[in-house]
Amino acid sequence: MADLSITIGKTTFKNPIFVASGTFGYGTENPELVDVSTLGAIVTKSITLNPREGNPPPRIVETPSGMINSIGLANIGVNKYVSDMLPVYEEIGSPIIMNIAGSSMEEYLSVMEKVESVSSNIMGYEINISCPNVKEGGMAFGVDCAMTEELTKKLRAHTDRLLIMKLSPNVTDITAIAKSSENGGADAVSAINTVVGMSIDSKTGKSNIYTTYGGLSGPAIKPIGLACVHKVFNAVNIPIIGIGGIVSSTDVLEYILAGSCAVQVGTANYRDPGIAEKILQNLESYLDNQGLDSISSLIGSVQTHD
């Protein structure tokens, strides 16, 4: 049987199939539909310093080969996350990666400090740097190299746990942001977050999303995700977790070939909460049928025509 284990920083995961932030809740919602102990890791939904109700509806709309969402980081806040969720994670049977969001560097740090101040089995943190920095006029952290590097350095100083910076595709040069994350001390980057999109109802003439624009995800963005991963793979020396339109083991293999060491299954969870487990089973069968010894041997091995 092929070895599916992968290593990020000092942490080894039993397989490369993770579930993405925002698409699997807090990791405890569907016990009858999926055995989470089979997954490589669960990335929980974004947590902010204070509870958030998120944006008004409508905030999700299906699109061809995907969906657009503008949830607005609705979450229970870090205090409730610490009191209610961390104890549950002691028994969940799958590594937990906490996603953190914020509107200032101080907020990101405060969230992490609260979690670091208590005992827990959190494996690490994924940092959502697509959030607007209110002190910089609404500019997202992840579109500015200097802000990304500074935020990464400050977070790195507060934890020895796994630190992953989640990259946005809505930038001029994603490799520059990836390098800034690496320079700041990140153990890995995840790519990509959603692509800015819009949906319009031609019958009413109205936008289908209250905030007009939202984040496009699903199979429609897989080619963008693959390109971003491949570019980043050729620019940095830290691992990459691929995200974007993964619905099958074939998609996983494409991301691994492009340069990912692991992947996150996102939008597909809405159609089938157990799809990540099925993808894992199919991936295992494929590797065994091909006589491959390990998944890690495929990382970045795509053959290009140049």
C-alpha positions as CSV (number, residue, x, y, z in Angstrom):
1,M,0.0,0.0,0.0
2,A,1.3,3.5,-1.0
3,D,2.5,5.8,1.8
4,L,0.0,8.8,1.8
5,S,1.7,10.6,4.7
6,I,3.0,14.1,4.1
7,T,5.0,16.5,6.3
8,I,4.5,20.2,6.7
9,G,7.0,21.9,9.0
10,K,7.5,19.6,12.0
11,T,4.1,18.0,11.6
12,T,3.3,14.8,9.7
13,F,-0.2,14.1,8.5
14,K,-1.4,10.6,7.7
15,N,-2.8,11.7,4.3
16,P,-3.0,14.8,2.2
17,I,-6.8,15.2,2.2
18,F,-8.0,18.1,4.3
19,V,-11.3,19.9,4.4
20,A,-11.3,23.6,3.8
21,S,-12.2,26.4,6.1
22,G,-15.8,27.6,5.9
23,T,-17.1,24.5,4.2
24,F,-17.0,22.0,7.0
25,G,-18.2,24.2,9.9
26,Y,-16.3,23.6,13.1
27,G,-15.7,20.0,12.1
28,T,-18.4,18.4,14.3
29,E,-21.6,19.0,12.3
30,N,-21.8,15.8,10.2
31,P,-20.7,12.8,12.3
32,E,-23.3,10.5,10.7
33,L,-22.1,11.4,7.2
34,V,-18.3,11.2,7.4
35,D,-15.7,9.6,9.6
36,V,-13.5,12.6,10.2
37,S,-10.8,10.4,11.8
38,T,-10.0,9.2,8.2
39,L,-9.1,12.8,7.1
40,G,-5.6,14.3,7.0
41,A,-6.9,17.4,8.8
42,I,-9.9,19.6,9.4
43,V,-9.5,23.3,8.8
44,T,-12.2,25.0,10.8
45,K,-14.1,28.0,9.7
46,S,-12.6,31.5,10.3
47,I,-12.6,32.7,13.9
48,T,-12.5,36.4,14.7
49,L,-11.9,38.1,18.1
50,N,-15.6,38.9,18.5
51,P,-18.7,36.9,17.3
52,R,-20.0,37.9,13.9
53,E,-23.4,37.5,12.3
54,G,-21.9,37.9,8.9
55,N,-23.5,39.7,5.9
56,P,-27.3,39.9,5.3
57,P,-28.9,37.4,2.9
58,P,-28.8,36.5,0.1
59,R,-25.2,35.5,0.6
60,I,-24.8,32.3,-1.3
61,V,-25.7,31.6,-5.0
62,E,-25.0,28.6,-7.2
63,T,-23.2,29.4,-10.4
64,P,-22.1,27.2,-13.4
65,S,-19.5,24.8,-12.0
66,G,-19.4,26.5,-8.6
67,M,-20.9,29.0,-6.2
68,I,-20.5,32.5,-5.0
69,N,-20.6,33.3,-1.3
70,S,-20.4,36.4,0.8
71,I,-20.9,34.9,4.3
72,G,-19.0,37.7,5.9
73,L,-17.0,35.6,8.4
74,A,-20.0,34.6,10.5
75,N,-18.6,32.8,13.5
76,I,-18.9,32.3,17.3
77,G,-15.9,34.4,18.3
78,V,-12.7,33.2,19.9
79,N,-13.9,33.0,23.5
80,K,-16.7,30.6,22.6
81,Y,-14.4,28.7,20.3
82,V,-12.0,28.2,23.2
83,S,-14.7,27.2,25.7
84,D,-16.9,25.1,23.5
85,M,-14.9,23.7,20.7
86,L,-11.4,23.1,22.0
87,P,-12.6,20.5,24.5
88,V,-14.5,18.7,21.7
89,Y,-11.3,18.5,19.6
90,E,-9.6,16.4,22.2
91,E,-11.8,13.5,21.1
92,I,-12.5,14.2,17.4
93,G,-9.8,11.9,16.0
94,S,-8.5,14.2,13.3
95,P,-5.9,17.0,13.4
96,I,-7.5,20.5,13.8
97,I,-6.1,23.5,12.0
98,M,-7.8,26.7,13.2
99,N,-8.4,29.4,10.6
100,I,-8.0,32.9,12.0
101,A,-9.4,36.1,10.4
102,G,-9.1,39.8,11.5
103,S,-9.3,43.4,10.4
104,S,-6.1,44.5,12.1
105,M,-2.8,42.9,13.1
106,E,-3.8,43.4,16.7
107,E,-7.0,41.3,16.2
108,Y,-5.1,38.4,14.5
109,L,-2.6,38.4,17.4
110,S,-5.4,38.6,20.1
111,V,-7.2,35.6,18.6
112,M,-4.0,33.5,18.5
113,E,-2.9,34.6,22.0
114,K,-6.3,33.5,23.5
115,V,-5.9,30.0,22.0
116,E,-2.2,29.8,22.9
117,S,-3.0,30.7,26.5
118,V,-4.9,27.5,27.1
119,S,-4.0,23.8,26.7
120,S,-5.4,22.3,23.5
121,N,-4.5,19.8,20.8
122,I,-4.8,22.3,18.0
123,M,-2.3,21.3,15.3
124,G,-1.8,24.8,13.9
125,Y,-3.2,27.9,12.3
126,E,-4.3,28.9,8.8
127,I,-4.3,32.7,8.5
128,N,-7.0,34.2,6.3
129,I,-5.1,37.2,4.8
130,S,-7.9,38.2,2.5
131,C,-9.4,40.3,5.3
132,P,-9.4,44.1,4.9
133,N,-7.1,46.0,7.2
134,V,-9.2,48.8,8.6
135,K,-6.2,50.8,9.5
136,E,-5.0,50.8,5.9
137,G,-8.2,52.0,4.3
138,G,-9.6,48.5,3.7
139,M,-6.6,47.1,1.8
140,A,-6.5,43.3,2.3
141,F,-3.4,42.0,4.1
142,G,-2.8,39.5,1.4
143,V,-2.4,42.0,-1.5
144,D,0.5,43.8,0.2
145,C,3.9,42.1,0.6
146,A,5.1,44.2,3.5
147,M,1.9,43.7,5.5
148,T,1.9,40.0,4.8
149,E,5.5,39.6,5.9
150,E,5.0,41.8,9.0
151,L,1.8,39.9,10.0
152,T,3.5,36.5,9.5
153,K,6.5,37.5,11.6
154,K,4.3,38.7,14.5
155,L,2.2,35.6,14.4
156,R,5.3,33.4,14.2
157,A,6.6,35.0,17.4
158,H,3.5,33.9,19.2
159,T,3.4,30.2,18.4
160,D,5.5,27.1,17.7
161,R,2.5,25.4,16.1
162,L,2.1,25.0,12.4
163,L,1.6,28.4,10.7
164,I,0.0,28.5,7.2
165,M,-0.8,31.7,5.3
166,K,-3.8,31.4,3.0
167,L,-3.1,33.2,-0.3
168,S,-5.6,35.2,-2.3
169,P,-5.6,34.9,-6.1
170,N,-6.9,38.4,-6.4
171,V,-3.4,39.9,-6.6
172,T,-1.0,41.0,-9.2
173,D,1.7,38.5,-8.3
174,I,0.8,35.6,-5.9
175,T,4.4,34.5,-5.8
176,A,5.5,37.8,-4.2
177,I,2.9,37.3,-1.4
178,A,4.0,33.7,-1.0
179,K,7.7,34.8,-0.7
180,S,6.7,37.4,1.9
181,S,4.9,34.6,3.9
182,E,8.0,32.4,3.7
183,N,10.3,35.4,4.7
184,G,8.0,36.0,7.7
185,G,8.4,32.5,9.0
186,A,5.4,30.6,7.7
187,D,5.7,26.8,7.6
188,A,3.4,26.7,4.5
189,V,1.0,28.5,2.3
190,S,-2.4,27.4,1.1
191,A,-3.6,28.5,-2.3
192,I,-6.1,29.6,-3.3
193,N,-8.8,31.5,-1.6
194,T,-11.9,32.4,-3.6
195,V,-11.9,34.5,-6.8
196,V,-13.9,37.7,-6.8
197,G,-17.2,37.1,-8.7
198,M,-20.7,38.4,-9.4
199,S,-24.0,36.9,-10.2
200,I,-27.0,38.7,-11.7
201,D,-30.7,37.7,-12.0
202,S,-31.6,38.7,-15.6
203,K,-35.3,38.5,-14.8
204,T,-35.2,41.0,-12.0
205,G,-32.1,42.9,-12.9
206,K,-30.8,42.5,-9.4
207,S,-27.5,41.1,-8.0
208,N,-28.0,37.7,-6.6
209,I,-25.6,38.6,-3.7
210,Y,-26.5,41.3,-1.1
211,T,-22.9,42.6,-1.2
212,T,-22.9,42.6,-5.0
213,Y,-19.5,40.8,-5.2
214,G,-18.6,37.5,-3.5
215,G,-16.1,34.7,-3.6
216,L,-16.3,32.3,-6.5
217,S,-15.3,28.7,-5.6
218,G,-15.8,25.2,-7.0
219,P,-14.6,23.5,-10.2
220,A,-14.8,26.8,-12.2
221,I,-11.7,28.0,-10.4
222,K,-9.6,24.8,-10.6
223,P,-7.4,26.0,-13.5
224,I,-6.7,29.2,-11.6
225,G,-5.8,27.2,-8.5
226,L,-3.5,24.9,-10.4
227,A,-1.7,27.8,-12.1
228,C,-1.2,29.6,-8.8
229,V,0.1,26.5,-7.0
230,H,2.6,25.8,-9.8
231,K,3.8,29.4,-9.8
232,V,4.2,29.4,-6.1
233,F,6.0,26.0,-6.1
234,N,8.6,27.4,-8.4
235,A,9.1,30.5,-6.2
236,V,9.3,29.3,-2.6
237,N,10.8,26.4,-0.6
238,I,8.0,25.8,1.8
239,P,5.1,23.4,1.3
240,I,1.9,24.4,-0.5
241,I,-1.7,23.2,0.3
242,G,-3.7,23.3,-2.9
243,I,-7.3,24.5,-2.9
244,G,-9.9,25.2,-5.6
245,G,-12.5,23.0,-7.3
246,I,-11.4,19.6,-6.0
247,V,-14.2,17.0,-6.4
248,S,-12.2,13.8,-7.2
249,S,-9.0,12.0,-6.7
250,T,-8.0,13.1,-10.2
251,D,-8.2,16.7,-9.1
252,V,-6.0,15.9,-6.1
253,L,-3.4,14.3,-8.3
254,E,-3.4,17.4,-10.6
255,Y,-2.7,19.6,-7.6
256,I,0.0,17.3,-6.3
257,L,1.7,17.3,-9.7
258,A,1.5,21.1,-9.8
259,G,3.3,21.3,-6.5
260,S,1.0,20.8,-3.6
261,C,1.9,18.5,-0.8
262,A,-1.8,18.4,0.4
263,V,-5.1,19.7,-0.7
264,Q,-8.3,21.1,0.9
265,V,-11.7,20.0,-0.3
266,G,-14.1,22.9,-0.1
267,T,-17.3,23.6,-2.1
268,A,-17.8,19.9,-2.8
269,N,-18.6,19.4,0.9
270,Y,-21.9,21.2,0.4
271,R,-23.2,18.6,-2.1
272,D,-21.7,15.7,-0.2
273,P,-20.3,16.1,3.3
274,G,-18.6,12.7,2.9
275,I,-16.9,13.4,-0.4
276,A,-13.4,14.0,1.1
277,E,-13.5,10.4,2.6
278,K,-14.5,9.1,-0.8
279,I,-11.8,11.0,-2.6
280,L,-9.2,9.5,-0.1
281,Q,-10.4,6.0,-0.8
282,N,-10.2,6.5,-4.6
283,L,-6.7,8.1,-4.3
284,E,-5.5,5.1,-2.3
285,S,-6.8,2.7,-4.9
286,Y,-5.2,4.7,-7.8
287,L,-1.8,4.8,-6.2
288,D,-1.9,1.1,-5.4
289,N,-3.0,0.2,-8.9
290,Q,-0.2,2.3,-10.4
291,G,2.3,0.7,-8.1
292,L,3.4,4.0,-6.6
293,D,5.2,3.9,-3.3
294,S,4.3,7.3,-2.0
295,I,2.2,10.4,-2.7
296,S,5.1,12.7,-1.9
297,S,7.1,11.4,-4.8
298,L,4.6,13.1,-7.2
299,I,4.9,16.6,-5.7
300,G,5.7,19.1,-8.4
301,S,6.5,16.5,-11.0
302,V,4.2,17.9,-13.8
303,Q,6.0,17.8,-17.2
304,T,5.7,21.2,-19.0
305,H,6.5,21.9,-22.6
306,D,9.2,24.4,-22.1
